[in-house]
Each structure stands twice: as C-alpha cells, then as structure tokens.
C-alpha cells in the first residue's frame, strides 16, 4: 500500500543547460549546499545555485540560477564530479584523469595537481587521516585489478596505498580503512590497512550494473542477486532485512527511513523499518540517482529533479487517516532519530492516542488499551 513519502520537483530545465543544442547530455551531477554542478558529454562543467522556495500553501519549488560554465578542453565526457568543500575544490574525472578545480570559478589549480589513470573514484566520508584540510580519495585504477588511495590537498595529491584485488573491481565505496568492492563475480569487504578481505555474496557484473553505496558508519547498501537490495556491515554481516527491488536497478540512494531506487521506468521507495515498498513514481529515461547531504537528486540526460520528502508527521497522519496503525507506529518510532527529543515525545504520545482511538473504534479493545496505557 502506498504512502506519499516524496514529491518530484524539477530543478534544472533542459533549456537552461543546453538551449536548442540537442546533442548535449548530462553525464554526472554533484550537489554541495546550494551549489549544483553538472558534467556533460561535450566536456563542459555547469555551476548553478539552487534556491528552495516554499509557497504559502507549503508547496516547494526550486529556482536554479546559472553561475558559469567551463569547457575542459577535451573531446571526452565529464564522467564524475565530487566536491571537497573544506578545500573549495571540485574533483573532476575526465579521460581517466582527476583534475582539481576551484569550486567558485572552475579554474584548475595553478600547480596542475592531478591523479592519472582513474577509471572511477569515490571519497572516504569517514576519513582516517584526521587532517581537516585533506580529502581521502579511492580510485579504481586503469591498471588491472588495482585500487589506489590518495590524499588530496588544496593544490597537491599524494598516493598513500596501492591494493591489488583478486578480480577486476568495477565499483567501490569506502568507510575508514574498509573498501566495499564489486568485483567481476562477487562483492567483498577489504581492509586496505591490514589486507584482510571477506567475501559477501556472488554477483555477475556482466549481466547488470553493480551498486555499492556507503549508507552510514561501517555499513553499505548493495544490489544483490534476484533484485534484492542487501545491507552489509564491514564485518560481512547484515543487520537489516533486504528490500525487494526490480531486477534492473540503475541507482540507489538513502533518505532515512527510506531507500530510494531507480530503474528504467520508475523510482521506488522502500522503508528500512519494515522493508515494504511505500511509493512508486513513474520516471522514464532516468540514469542518475544520488543523495547529497540528505537531498535526493535524480536526472535524465536532459534535466535534473529533486525528490522532496514530505514531513514525517504528515506521512504518519496520512497512515492513521487510512487506519494503517502498525505502519504509522513503525514510522513514528523510526522518526525518533530525525526529531528533537522533547518534540518527539509530545508527537509520539499524540500518535499513540490517535492509534488507540482507531483500534477502539474497530473493537480491538486489548490493542487500544495497550496504546492508551
């Protein structure tokens, strides 16, 4: 049964990005605060400022203002963008090279610091160095079966470690010293400091795109066999039941308490609390789904959209209104980590009371008595 958990709101219309140039496609996006960066197939980076507006009726819209765009000088697509806001740097992957550019003017750093030979890369959101003026970058190298760790400073890069993998890696996420890797035939956890690795489960990367996503401290979300979204800790165990995706998921994102997934026709929303599918939004030609500091962004080749979460209290009230008491209580308990303690206690008491009256009206007196108590 459905819950209205998110609304899909347009952020960047195609005309703002490409005008009448139909050949331009969006390859990658990055969002940092109000800054939205878009990399395209014709080697440009676009910088927009996103302004969130709320109408008197509570309707949310986004106004994107173009700041500037920059041509990188190659005939290759910009394949990945990652912001390092502490350094005011944007890391740009194009033609197997990661270049550092200034987040404001998009100019390359004067020293020309870059990382060569990268197929793909990710940042360590739980860094081990303790240096606030450095980001830790993990790349899948063009060298066969090789992962490299770098420290990236404002104007220089330094290799820290090179790790060899049992098979060719095709996707990676990092947490501290732990790498969660999609290899050719399986997922593994690898501690790059000790070299100890642990097999998770088999997966065939030739048949579909692997998904490896860090969702919290020492925990990852993976696209498993049989269309399952599987959770795994760095110890190689799962502390949550899997969610049932479609077989051809392209991307996944987390917006607690929901896991959002994208396939070629839909955006689906599953609850991490009871693993049930809560919402389905039709969305054709989507190829990017990512979350940035709690903001979930989805993109086609031509436009960028934001999935705006409805307030949890509103979702709970909607569930109670349709007499789905169990689901409402599960969501209310899960909301505890998102709401200040005093406010949560007042809200939770009120919800228990409402739920009690609903059970009472349905002649479920024992259940009602427990809720009133």
VEXROLUM-611626 format. One record per residue (C-alpha): residue number from 1; chain; x negated, y, z negated. Coordinates in pm, whole numbers, plus 50000, padded with zeros to 5 digits. Each point is the difference from the previous one (the first is absolute). Layout:
nr:NUM | kette:A | x:X | y:Y | z:Z
...
***
This chain:
nr:1 | kette:A | x:50000 | y:50000 | z:50000
nr:2 | kette:A | x:49871 | y:50342 | z:50090
nr:3 | kette:A | x:49882 | y:50289 | z:49787
nr:4 | kette:A | x:49926 | y:50341 | z:50143
nr:5 | kette:A | x:49641 | y:50028 | z:49875
nr:6 | kette:A | x:49848 | y:50217 | z:50278
nr:7 | kette:A | x:50100 | y:50251 | z:50264
nr:8 | kette:A | x:49801 | y:50033 | z:50322
nr:9 | kette:A | x:49910 | y:50365 | z:50068
nr:10 | kette:A | x:49817 | y:50131 | z:50307
nr:11 | kette:A | x:49672 | y:50181 | z:49921
nr:12 | kette:A | x:49821 | y:50062 | z:50332
nr:13 | kette:A | x:50200 | y:50011 | z:50323
nr:14 | kette:A | x:49829 | y:49887 | z:50320
nr:15 | kette:A | x:50016 | y:50351 | z:50156
nr:16 | kette:A | x:49784 | y:50141 | z:49717
nr:17 | kette:A | x:49729 | y:49745 | z:50072
nr:18 | kette:A | x:50000 | y:49947 | z:50374
nr:19 | kette:A | x:50239 | y:50245 | z:50167
nr:20 | kette:A | x:50070 | y:49847 | z:50341
nr:21 | kette:A | x:49680 | y:49786 | z:50007
nr:22 | kette:A | x:50159 | y:49654 | z:49997
nr:23 | kette:A | x:49667 | y:49815 | z:50002
nr:24 | kette:A | x:49914 | y:50111 | z:49643
nr:25 | kette:A | x:50059 | y:49734 | z:49735
nr:26 | kette:A | x:49961 | y:50005 | z:49622
nr:27 | kette:A | x:49731 | y:49749 | z:49896
nr:28 | kette:A | x:49961 | y:50069 | z:49627
nr:29 | kette:A | x:50113 | y:50232 | z:49720
nr:30 | kette:A | x:49869 | y:50123 | z:49666
nr:31 | kette:A | x:50181 | y:50206 | z:49738
nr:32 | kette:A | x:49836 | y:50178 | z:49707
nr:33 | kette:A | x:50227 | y:50226 | z:49795
nr:34 | kette:A | x:50169 | y:50227 | z:50256
nr:35 | kette:A | x:49735 | y:49928 | z:50265
nr:36 | kette:A | x:50103 | y:49763 | z:50278
nr:37 | kette:A | x:49737 | y:49887 | z:50252
nr:38 | kette:A | x:50080 | y:49818 | z:50322
nr:39 | kette:A | x:49748 | y:49824 | z:50226
nr:40 | kette:A | x:50098 | y:49945 | z:50365
nr:41 | kette:A | x:49902 | y:49776 | z:50289
nr:42 | kette:A | x:49839 | y:50291 | z:50190
nr:43 | kette:A | x:49744 | y:50062 | z:49722
nr:44 | kette:A | x:50167 | y:50293 | z:49823
nr:45 | kette:A | x:50064 | y:50061 | z:49629
nr:46 | kette:A | x:50301 | y:50215 | z:49909
nr:47 | kette:A | x:50040 | y:50166 | z:49660
nr:48 | kette:A | x:50349 | y:50093 | z:49874
nr:49 | kette:A | x:50122 | y:50144 | z:49670
nr:50 | kette:A | x:50314 | y:49823 | z:49877
nr:51 | kette:A | x:50249 | y:50207 | z:49807
nr:52 | kette:A | x:50278 | y:49821 | z:49815
nr:53 | kette:A | x:50330 | y:50190 | z:49985
nr:54 | kette:A | x:50304 | y:49908 | z:49785
nr:55 | kette:A | x:50338 | y:50149 | z:50094
nr:56 | kette:A | x:50269 | y:50105 | z:49751
nr:57 | kette:A | x:50172 | y:49666 | z:50073
nr:58 | kette:A | x:49678 | y:49815 | z:49906
nr:59 | kette:A | x:49910 | y:49907 | z:50359
nr:60 | kette:A | x:49623 | y:49970 | z:50057
nr:61 | kette:A | x:49839 | y:50115 | z:50326
nr:62 | kette:A | x:49638 | y:50049 | z:50104
nr:63 | kette:A | x:49857 | y:50290 | z:50194
nr:64 | kette:A | x:49662 | y:49925 | z:50163
nr:65 | kette:A | x:49781 | y:50296 | z:50091
nr:66 | kette:A | x:49715 | y:49931 | z:50238
nr:67 | kette:A | x:49667 | y:50132 | z:49868
nr:68 | kette:A | x:49760 | y:49898 | z:50276
nr:69 | kette:A | x:49891 | y:49716 | z:50222
nr:70 | kette:A | x:49651 | y:49882 | z:50089
nr:71 | kette:A | x:49863 | y:49797 | z:50290
nr:72 | kette:A | x:49728 | y:49754 | z:49894
nr:73 | kette:A | x:49835 | y:49994 | z:50340
nr:74 | kette:A | x:50044 | y:49633 | z:50087
nr:75 | kette:A | x:50231 | y:49814 | z:50236
nr:76 | kette:A | x:50102 | y:49765 | z:49716
nr:77 | kette:A | x:50297 | y:49996 | z:49759
nr:78 | kette:A | x:49965 | y:50119 | z:49641
nr:79 | kette:A | x:50070 | y:49667 | z:49831
nr:80 | kette:A | x:49994 | y:50087 | z:49626
nr:81 | kette:A | x:50006 | y:50303 | z:49770
nr:82 | kette:A | x:49938 | y:50010 | z:49624
nr:83 | kette:A | x:49986 | y:50310 | z:49781
nr:84 | kette:A | x:49747 | y:50043 | z:49719
nr:85 | kette:A | x:50154 | y:50306 | z:49836
nr:86 | kette:A | x:49734 | y:50029 | z:49725
nr:87 | kette:A | x:49743 | y:50057 | z:50275
nr:88 | kette:A | x:50240 | y:50196 | z:50228
nr:89 | kette:A | x:49905 | y:49747 | z:50267
nr:90 | kette:A | x:50197 | y:49801 | z:50251
nr:91 | kette:A | x:49845 | y:49669 | z:50109
nr:92 | kette:A | x:50076 | y:49940 | z:50367
nr:93 | kette:A | x:49950 | y:49665 | z:50176
nr:94 | kette:A | x:49960 | y:50029 | z:50376
nr:95 | kette:A | x:49801 | y:49776 | z:50235
nr:96 | kette:A | x:49868 | y:49784 | z:49710
nr:97 | kette:A | x:49850 | y:50305 | z:49826
nr:98 | kette:A | x:50125 | y:50169 | z:49680
nr:99 | kette:A | x:49937 | y:50376 | z:50012
nr:100 | kette:A | x:50039 | y:50240 | z:49706
nr:101 | kette:A | x:50196 | y:50315 | z:50082
nr:102 | kette:A | x:50114 | y:50294 | z:49790
nr:103 | kette:A | x:50366 | y:49955 | z:49891
nr:104 | kette:A | x:50079 | y:50369 | z:50064
nr:105 | kette:A | x:49833 | y:50087 | z:50332
nr:106 | kette:A | x:49944 | y:49643 | z:50133
nr:107 | kette:A | x:49635 | y:50083 | z:50079
nr:108 | kette:A | x:49745 | y:49715 | z:49963
nr:109 | kette:A | x:49762 | y:50038 | z:49702
nr:110 | kette:A | x:49683 | y:50190 | z:50102
nr:111 | kette:A | x:49770 | y:49710 | z:49902
nr:112 | kette:A | x:50173 | y:49776 | z:50254
nr:113 | kette:A | x:50043 | y:49725 | z:49735
nr:114 | kette:A | x:50187 | y:49701 | z:50140
nr:115 | kette:A | x:50048 | y:49624 | z:49965
nr:116 | kette:A | x:49943 | y:49803 | z:50318
nr:117 | kette:A | x:50125 | y:49654 | z:50092
nr:118 | kette:A | x:50340 | y:50001 | z:49822
nr:119 | kette:A | x:50296 | y:49801 | z:50133
nr:120 | kette:A | x:50229 | y:50123 | z:49721
nr:121 | kette:A | x:49953 | y:50150 | z:49654
nr:122 | kette:A | x:50171 | y:50069 | z:49669
nr:123 | kette:A | x:49929 | y:50201 | z:49684
nr:124 | kette:A | x:49953 | y:49852 | z:49652
nr:125 | kette:A | x:50278 | y:50157 | z:49791
nr:126 | kette:A | x:49852 | y:49846 | z:49684
nr:127 | kette:A | x:49636 | y:50106 | z:50053
nr:128 | kette:A | x:49712 | y:49845 | z:49807
nr:129 | kette:A | x:49738 | y:50277 | z:50030
nr:130 | kette:A | x:50165 | y:50248 | z:49761
nr:131 | kette:A | x:49877 | y:50292 | z:50215
nr:132 | kette:A | x:50292 | y:50241 | z:50062
nr:133 | kette:A | x:49819 | y:50156 | z:50299
nr:134 | kette:A | x:49977 | y:49680 | z:50199
nr:135 | kette:A | x:50245 | y:49755 | z:50158
nr:136 | kette:A | x:49936 | y:49631 | z:50045
nr:137 | kette:A | x:50069 | y:49876 | z:50351
nr:138 | kette:A | x:50027 | y:49638 | z:50109
nr:139 | kette:A | x:49964 | y:49923 | z:50372
nr:140 | kette:A | x:50047 | y:49690 | z:50209
nr:141 | kette:A | x:49683 | y:50015 | z:50206
nr:142 | kette:A | x:49962 | y:49936 | z:50373
nr:143 | kette:A | x:49736 | y:49748 | z:49887
nr:144 | kette:A | x:50165 | y:49657 | z:49986
nr:145 | kette:A | x:50139 | y:49892 | z:49660
nr:146 | kette:A | x:49866 | y:50307 | z:49820
nr:147 | kette:A | x:50148 | y:50246 | z:49749
nr:148 | kette:A | x:49806 | y:50311 | z:49896
nr:149 | kette:A | x:50051 | y:50228 | z:49699
nr:150 | kette:A | x:49899 | y:50366 | z:50020
nr:151 | kette:A | x:49993 | y:50298 | z:49768
nr:152 | kette:A | x:50112 | y:50312 | z:50186
nr:153 | kette:A | x:49904 | y:50343 | z:49866
nr:154 | kette:A | x:50090 | y:50346 | z:50130
nr:155 | kette:A | x:49732 | y:49997 | z:50268
nr:156 | kette:A | x:49828 | y:49659 | z:49990
nr:157 | kette:A | x:50074 | y:49628 | z:49991
nr:158 | kette:A | x:49812 | y:49720 | z:49825
nr:159 | kette:A | x:50037 | y:49625 | z:50051
nr:160 | kette:A | x:50042 | y:49812 | z:49671
nr:161 | kette:A | x:50062 | y:49638 | z:50094
nr:162 | kette:A | x:50033 | y:49768 | z:50296
nr:163 | kette:A | x:50209 | y:49686 | z:49948
nr:164 | kette:A | x:50037 | y:49702 | z:50232
nr:165 | kette:A | x:50335 | y:49820 | z:50026
nr:166 | kette:A | x:50072 | y:49634 | z:50086
nr:167 | kette:A | x:50215 | y:50103 | z:50302
nr:168 | kette:A | x:50052 | y:50318 | z:50197
nr:169 | kette:A | x:50193 | y:50255 | z:49785
nr:170 | kette:A | x:50285 | y:50190 | z:50167
nr:171 | kette:A | x:50153 | y:50199 | z:49711
nr:172 | kette:A | x:49876 | y:50111 | z:49658
nr:173 | kette:A | x:50117 | y:50174 | z:49682
nr:174 | kette:A | x:49777 | y:50091 | z:49704
nr:175 | kette:A | x:50045 | y:50027 | z:49624
nr:176 | kette:A | x:49686 | y:50060 | z:49794
nr:177 | kette:A | x:49751 | y:49725 | z:50093
nr:178 | kette:A | x:50275 | y:49783 | z:50151
nr:179 | kette:A | x:50068 | y:49972 | z:50372
nr:180 | kette:A | x:50325 | y:49844 | z:50117
nr:181 | kette:A | x:49929 | y:49875 | z:50352
nr:182 | kette:A | x:50203 | y:49862 | z:50285
nr:183 | kette:A | x:49767 | y:49765 | z:50186
nr:184 | kette:A | x:50078 | y:49813 | z:50322
nr:185 | kette:A | x:50187 | y:49713 | z:49829
nr:186 | kette:A | x:50050 | y:50104 | z:49635
nr:187 | kette:A | x:50010 | y:50272 | z:49736
nr:188 | kette:A | x:49727 | y:50011 | z:49735
nr:189 | kette:A | x:49894 | y:50211 | z:49700
nr:190 | kette:A | x:49629 | y:50079 | z:49997
nr:191 | kette:A | x:49805 | y:50171 | z:49722
nr:192 | kette:A | x:49732 | y:50186 | z:50195
nr:193 | kette:A | x:49792 | y:50054 | z:49686
nr:194 | kette:A | x:49971 | y:49633 | z:49900
nr:195 | kette:A | x:50068 | y:49840 | z:50340
nr:196 | kette:A | x:50268 | y:49773 | z:49845
nr:197 | kette:A | x:50297 | y:49938 | z:50228
nr:198 | kette:A | x:50339 | y:49840 | z:49954
nr:199 | kette:A | x:50233 | y:49865 | z:50269
nr:200 | kette:A | x:50358 | y:50125 | z:49981
nr:201 | kette:A | x:50206 | y:49832 | z:50274
nr:202 | kette:A | x:49973 | y:49918 | z:50372
nr:203 | kette:A | x:50106 | y:50245 | z:50266
nr:204 | kette:A | x:49951 | y:50009 | z:50377
nr:205 | kette:A | x:49890 | y:50345 | z:50112
nr:206 | kette:A | x:50026 | y:49896 | z:50368
nr:207 | kette:A | x:50377 | y:49960 | z:49971
nr:208 | kette:A | x:50088 | y:50323 | z:49818
nr:209 | kette:A | x:49853 | y:50304 | z:49836
nr:210 | kette:A | x:49874 | y:49944 | z:49645
nr:211 | kette:A | x:50095 | y:50251 | z:49732
nr:212 | kette:A | x:49773 | y:50063 | z:49701
nr:213 | kette:A | x:50102 | y:50282 | z:49771
nr:214 | kette:A | x:49883 | y:50104 | z:49654
nr:215 | kette:A | x:50313 | y:50079 | z:49798
nr:216 | kette:A | x:49851 | y:50062 | z:49656
nr:217 | kette:A | x:49706 | y:49922 | z:49775
nr:218 | kette:A | x:49870 | y:49654 | z:50094
nr:219 | kette:A | x:50311 | y:49912 | z:50203
nr:220 | kette:A | x:50062 | y:49965 | z:50374
nr:221 | kette:A | x:50295 | y:49944 | z:50234
nr:222 | kette:A | x:49947 | y:49763 | z:50295
nr:223 | kette:A | x:50199 | y:49880 | z:50300
nr:224 | kette:A | x:50020 | y:49628 | z:49930
nr:225 | kette:A | x:50117 | y:49705 | z:50210
nr:226 | kette:A | x:50370 | y:49956 | z:50073
nr:227 | kette:A | x:50075 | y:50373 | z:49989
nr:228 | kette:A | x:49922 | y:50033 | z:49628
nr:229 | kette:A | x:49859 | y:50311 | z:49836
nr:230 | kette:A | x:49765 | y:49847 | z:49741
nr:231 | kette:A | x:49846 | y:50169 | z:49695
nr:232 | kette:A | x:49652 | y:49899 | z:49883
nr:233 | kette:A | x:49775 | y:50116 | z:49718
nr:234 | kette:A | x:49619 | y:50007 | z:50013
nr:235 | kette:A | x:50009 | y:49672 | z:49804
nr:236 | kette:A | x:50176 | y:49836 | z:50294
nr:237 | kette:A | x:50336 | y:49960 | z:49827
nr:238 | kette:A | x:50342 | y:50151 | z:50063
nr:239 | kette:A | x:50185 | y:50167 | z:49714
nr:240 | kette:A | x:50308 | y:50084 | z:50208
nr:241 | kette:A | x:50230 | y:49795 | z:50219
nr:242 | kette:A | x:49955 | y:50062 | z:50377
nr:243 | kette:A | x:50240 | y:50208 | z:50210
nr:244 | kette:A | x:50154 | y:49859 | z:50319
nr:245 | kette:A | x:49901 | y:50208 | z:50303
nr:246 | kette:A | x:50066 | y:49935 | z:50365
nr:247 | kette:A | x:49736 | y:49797 | z:50187
nr:248 | kette:A | x:49859 | y:50299 | z:50189
nr:249 | kette:A | x:49925 | y:50264 | z:49737
nr:250 | kette:A | x:49770 | y:50275 | z:50130
nr:251 | kette:A | x:49938 | y:50197 | z:49681
nr:252 | kette:A | x:50091 | y:50017 | z:49631
nr:253 | kette:A | x:50004 | y:50270 | z:49734
nr:254 | kette:A | x:50079 | y:50028 | z:49630
nr:255 | kette:A | x:50230 | y:50256 | z:49840
nr:256 | kette:A | x:50076 | y:49858 | z:49655
nr:257 | kette:A | x:50221 | y:49809 | z:49940
nr:258 | kette:A | x:50027 | y:49930 | z:50374
nr:259 | kette:A | x:49788 | y:49830 | z:50264
nr:260 | kette:A | x:50071 | y:50147 | z:50343
nr:261 | kette:A | x:49922 | y:49804 | z:50318
nr:262 | kette:A | x:50007 | y:50089 | z:50369
nr:263 | kette:A | x:50063 | y:49766 | z:50293
nr:264 | kette:A | x:50081 | y:50074 | z:50365
nr:265 | kette:A | x:50364 | y:50084 | z:49930
nr:266 | kette:A | x:50053 | y:50082 | z:49633
nr:267 | kette:A | x:49865 | y:50147 | z:49680
nr:268 | kette:A | x:50094 | y:49766 | z:49713
nr:269 | kette:A | x:49996 | y:50080 | z:49630
nr:270 | kette:A | x:49953 | y:49726 | z:49736
nr:271 | kette:A | x:50003 | y:50041 | z:49624
nr:272 | kette:A | x:49688 | y:49885 | z:49811
nr:273 | kette:A | x:50226 | y:49948 | z:49697
nr:274 | kette:A | x:50231 | y:49731 | z:50140
nr:275 | kette:A | x:49846 | y:49940 | z:50350
nr:276 | kette:A | x:50337 | y:50071 | z:50166
nr:277 | kette:A | x:50029 | y:50190 | z:50328
nr:278 | kette:A | x:50171 | y:50328 | z:49911
nr:279 | kette:A | x:50008 | y:50205 | z:50319
nr:280 | kette:A | x:49950 | y:49968 | z:50376
nr:281 | kette:A | x:49938 | y:50304 | z:50220
nr:282 | kette:A | x:50000 | y:49958 | z:50381
nr:283 | kette:A | x:49669 | y:50135 | z:50135
nr:284 | kette:A | x:49879 | y:49913 | z:50347
nr:285 | kette:A | x:49647 | y:50042 | z:50140
nr:286 | kette:A | x:49847 | y:50057 | z:49657
nr:287 | kette:A | x:49633 | y:49905 | z:49976
nr:288 | kette:A | x:49873 | y:50172 | z:49684
nr:289 | kette:A | x:50131 | y:49970 | z:49643
nr:290 | kette:A | x:49786 | y:50131 | z:49715
nr:291 | kette:A | x:50041 | y:50149 | z:49653
nr:292 | kette:A | x:49802 | y:50303 | z:49888
nr:293 | kette:A | x:50014 | y:50097 | z:49629
nr:294 | kette:A | x:50355 | y:49861 | z:49981
nr:295 | kette:A | x:50112 | y:50151 | z:50332
nr:296 | kette:A | x:50101 | y:49735 | z:50255
nr:297 | kette:A | x:49939 | y:50104 | z:50362
nr:298 | kette:A | x:50100 | y:49811 | z:50313
nr:299 | kette:A | x:49910 | y:50086 | z:50360
nr:300 | kette:A | x:50075 | y:49906 | z:50358
nr:301 | kette:A | x:49765 | y:50088 | z:50285
nr:302 | kette:A | x:50172 | y:50336 | z:50029
nr:303 | kette:A | x:50131 | y:50113 | z:49659
nr:304 | kette:A | x:49940 | y:49992 | z:49624
nr:305 | kette:A | x:50271 | y:49936 | z:49738
nr:306 | kette:A | x:50010 | y:49993 | z:49620
nr:307 | kette:A | x:50196 | y:49749 | z:49792
nr:308 | kette:A | x:50141 | y:50212 | z:49721
nr:309 | kette:A | x:50097 | y:49798 | z:49689
nr:310 | kette:A | x:50336 | y:50078 | z:49844
nr:311 | kette:A | x:49977 | y:50075 | z:49626
nr:312 | kette:A | x:50002 | y:49674 | z:49800
nr:313 | kette:A | x:50286 | y:50127 | z:49782
nr:314 | kette:A | x:50213 | y:50052 | z:50311
nr:315 | kette:A | x:49917 | y:49646 | z:50119
nr:316 | kette:A | x:50095 | y:49855 | z:49659
nr:317 | kette:A | x:50330 | y:50192 | z:49997
nr:318 | kette:A | x:50080 | y:49873 | z:50352
nr:319 | kette:A | x:49941 | y:49641 | z:49883
nr:320 | kette:A | x:50223 | y:50049 | z:49695
nr:321 | kette:A | x:50269 | y:50158 | z:50218
nr:322 | kette:A | x:50008 | y:49680 | z:50208
nr:323 | kette:A | x:50001 | y:49788 | z:49678
nr:324 | kette:A | x:49653 | y:49852 | z:50063
nr:325 | kette:A | x:49913 | y:50009 | z:49631
nr:326 | kette:A | x:49704 | y:49755 | z:50000
nr:327 | kette:A | x:49824 | y:50181 | z:50285
nr:328 | kette:A | x:50060 | y:50338 | z:49836
nr:329 | kette:A | x:49848 | y:49880 | z:49670
nr:330 | kette:A | x:49697 | y:49845 | z:50174
nr:331 | kette:A | x:49939 | y:50327 | z:50188
nr:332 | kette:A | x:50051 | y:50206 | z:49684
nr:333 | kette:A | x:49742 | y:49794 | z:49808
nr:334 | kette:A | x:49758 | y:50026 | z:50295
nr:335 | kette:A | x:50045 | y:50380 | z:50005
nr:336 | kette:A | x:49838 | y:50024 | z:49656
nr:337 | kette:A | x:49651 | y:50060 | z:50144
nr:338 | kette:A | x:50125 | y:50287 | z:50223
nr:339 | kette:A | x:50197 | y:50199 | z:49740
nr:340 | kette:A | x:49881 | y:50179 | z:49679
nr:341 | kette:A | x:50072 | y:49789 | z:49687
nr:342 | kette:A | x:50260 | y:50227 | z:49832
nr:343 | kette:A | x:50188 | y:50059 | z:50324
nr:344 | kette:A | x:49990 | y:49627 | z:50077
nr:345 | kette:A | x:50147 | y:49903 | z:49661
nr:346 | kette:A | x:50294 | y:50240 | z:50038
nr:347 | kette:A | x:50061 | y:49881 | z:50358
nr:348 | kette:A | x:49969 | y:49630 | z:49911
nr:349 | kette:A | x:50249 | y:50026 | z:49711
nr:350 | kette:A | x:50252 | y:50165 | z:50231
nr:351 | kette:A | x:49949 | y:49730 | z:50266
nr:352 | kette:A | x:50045 | y:49719 | z:49743
nr:353 | kette:A | x:50322 | y:50168 | z:49887
nr:354 | kette:A | x:50133 | y:50031 | z:50357
nr:355 | kette:A | x:49901 | y:49641 | z:50076
nr:356 | kette:A | x:50177 | y:49889 | z:49682
nr:357 | kette:A | x:50327 | y:50166 | z:50107
nr:358 | kette:A | x:49977 | y:49836 | z:50344
nr:359 | kette:A | x:49954 | y:49653 | z:49843
nr:360 | kette:A | x:50281 | y:50075 | z:49752
nr:361 | kette:A | x:50238 | y:50094 | z:50284
nr:362 | kette:A | x:49911 | y:49669 | z:50169
nr:363 | kette:A | x:50093 | y:49817 | z:49676
nr:364 | kette:A | x:49637 | y:49891 | z:49945
nr:365 | kette:A | x:50025 | y:50081 | z:49629
nr:366 | kette:A | x:49683 | y:49825 | z:49874
nr:367 | kette:A | x:49782 | y:50173 | z:50263
nr:368 | kette:A | x:50169 | y:50332 | z:49927
nr:369 | kette:A | x:49946 | y:49954 | z:49625
nr:370 | kette:A | x:49623 | y:49942 | z:50056
nr:371 | kette:A | x:49973 | y:50313 | z:50215
nr:372 | kette:A | x:50195 | y:50215 | z:49752
nr:373 | kette:A | x:49784 | y:49868 | z:49716
***
